[in-house]
Amino acid sequence: MKTSLVAIVLMFAGLASGQQTTTQPPAQPAASPQAAPQAQPQKKEIKDPAEYNAYVGAVQQQDAAARVSGLEAFLAQYPNSVMKEDALEALMVAYQQSGSPKVMDTANRLLAANPNNVRALVLLAYNERAAQKWADAKGHAERGLQALPNMPKPDGVSDADFAKQKDQFAVALETFAGFSALQMKDNATAEKDLRAAVEADPSNVDNVYPLALAYLTATPEDDVNGLFFIARAANLAKDQAFKTQTTKFGRSKYVKYHGSDEGWNDLLTLTATTPLPPAGFTVKQYVPPTPAEQAHDLVKDKTPADLKKLSFAEWELVLSAGSPEDADKVWSVIKGVALQMEATVLKPGATELQIAASQDDIDAKRADIILTMTGTIPPKLMPAEGSTLDFEGTPVSYTASPFVMTMEKGALLTKAAPKKPPVHHKPTH
């Protein structure tokens, strides 16, 4: 997010001219209190000709350095002037225009004179955001937003120009508050303020992109709004590298939420010309199938011959997570049938082996088959723990959870036989 120094200074355009017209030359002595017109209490007036000339001479300087010198001299000579706040505003702008670090000190002097001075709060929030003083920037920006509705209109500034200036201040303060809140992981505030800034200026990618991040990194995430604005940011990006990076990031978030990239290009097309989510806008969330649903899909429309060709891991999924009907389909095909398979030995024994045939159970070192041998395994043929075993066995029973299949009539195979390789059986998206 970048709000340029030039933009900030332009927000104060008309301030100097407005201030010049707020002062009045020394008034002629009134003939009598009764004859004097009714005064306007809100209008500031310098009655001392010397003070008036010092103020006007300072604010009318075209050179920023000369204006600084004149205003500092005026404030030193007239510390209690009715124009003190106006002089400090003009001094603050002059320091900002000249790039002087004294702008921060002057803004604080201005807040000491008026804690609700919006211009001082804008300048402080801007400079603190640039210095990555997030808490300070957020605090001053939020104070500015609270004070903005009661900001007094300078004399000599039209209602239209003043309304425009207030709108500019609002966007700047919302930007500073929202961006700083995002850095502080205060996503709720970031969403609120950045959304307001984007609604006021929908084509400013420096606000659209952080707003997308605020939605996408919240807990819980607001994926629908986040995906809209990240696609919008990708369209608004001018820098090609940033555009490519944003598009890639947005697509990855879209796929994660939706389950595929179907519709992503349509979203890019929509956000190219649509600045805000239209009524009813949504992105369908992908809900991965449950293990039971995956198990049903494995056996659906399969013949007994097809079911027998499934991997052991697939049998395990259906028998452990499938419905009773789906589990019966598989079990009726393999129960009592001699099967030749491959597994990893977890616990060798002379007459019984504890082995794992699915890759997940191999990795977890958890036995998913108890194999009872037809006889005693000779010591010279005893498989070592962790070795790969080719064997034949006949399923006779199983426990669904934790899954263990009991096989009998076990026999070691001395040569490779048609076997079912280990396969992962965890639910997949």
PyMOL commands that set and color helices and strands:
alter all, ss='L'
color gray80, all
select helices_A, chain A and resi 5-11+15-22+49-59+64-77+84-98+102-113+118-130+134-150+159-183+187-200+205-216+223-236+240-258+264-273+291-299+304-308+312-321+324-334+359-364+379-381
alter helices_A, ss='H'
color red, helices_A
select strands_A, chain A and resi 339-347+352-356+369-373+388-399+404-412
alter strands_A, ss='S'
color yellow, strands_A
deselect
rebuild
show_as cartoon
